[in-house]
Amino acid sequence: MMLVLKLNLINFLVVLNLTKLIEAAWLRCYKGSLDDFIVAPLTESLSPSFISCIDPDLPTIAYTFGFRGRVKGPATTAVLSAYLATKKRNVLLLDWEEEAQSGLLGLPLSYALYAVPKAIQIGKQMGDALVRLSGAGINMTSIHLVGHSLGAHMMGYAGKQAREKGYTVARITGLDPARALFEGTLALYSGLDRTCARFVDTIHSDPGGYGTSSSIATVDIWPNYEGKKSTQPGCDEGEFEMFSREDLCSHDRSWRFYVEAIGLPTSFPAVSAPDYETWANGGADTNRTTYLGELTNTRAQGNFYLVTNPVSPYGKRQEGLQPIAQQARVKRSSVVT
């Protein structure tokens, strides 16, 4: 009974706060560097100068961050810089920094009552902006949306909104999509899933923690997964202050892996298996592999597993296809011999 009352209260407060949303989201188009960009309000018609920033002959990548993320934060800077360095993409940023910050109510309530409802609304506005871009000549089949944590669900809502208008986004990549309010007993929303784009892939680096623990995409990639909530190699174990660097270490590995994969596309191969137990017991389908990152096979489906190094460079190439337990056995046997 108490749980039902709590859910009803949360629903009421969420609806109440949806009427108080401040529209403070922007699209940035980068012209070759982080210091050279054009900004456009997300909800307004895109200016000719903004449209001219986008080369219609190049694919377009659009990134956004999650709760408490920042335009100049480490994840945003790393992802954008990695794409700009390739010189092969139009690079956009969905900037919702003003709306993403925690308020006076503290982290949990700010997330539930403000950040999530705002993310959903801004995600839908992003979907409308994508439709306007398509009307301006940008090919929707070359648009790739990338979001970290709550930003992953935001991009999911953008894809859903575009689909309702008759347009299909080519690809959405979720970097450890947020779990709170999207999974489990208190799940109030349906976020990113395989229907949001023609192809959806996710990197689950903190499943059961800050990230979802369910297979939600066309391709779900599970780095260093051990069948339960576990800490990524190289991250400290223990209890830490919420949202501290140590507390977010596993959650942030998703974007760190992804950024490294942009520069080293073949360093993160992952092998197909129906579940962790099959992979751990040597039953993976070694004939079905894909890559974490830009080279993820868009014709693949299902769960894919790999192991990484504890520090950068994280990618282990073909060695990363072996389960952690199997790698430990190989190391022990090599010591004996």
Secondary structure, 3 states (H helix, E strand, C coil): CHHHHHHHHHHHHHHHHHCCCCCCCEEEEEEEECCEEEEEECCCCCCHHHHHCCCCCCCEEEEECCCCCCCCCHHHHHHHHHHHHHCCCEEEEEECHHHHCCCCCCHHHHHHHHHHHHHHHHHHHHHHHHHHHHHCCCCHHHEEEEEECHHHHHHHHHHHHHHHCCCCCCEEEEECCECCCCCCCCCCCCCCCCCCCCEEEEECCCECCCECCCCCCCEEEEECCCCCCCCCCCCCCCCCCCCCCCCCHHHHHHHHHHHHHHHCCCCCEEEECCCHHHHHCCCCEEEEEEECCCCCCCCCCEEEEECCCCCCCCCCHHHHHCCHHHHHHHHHHHHHC
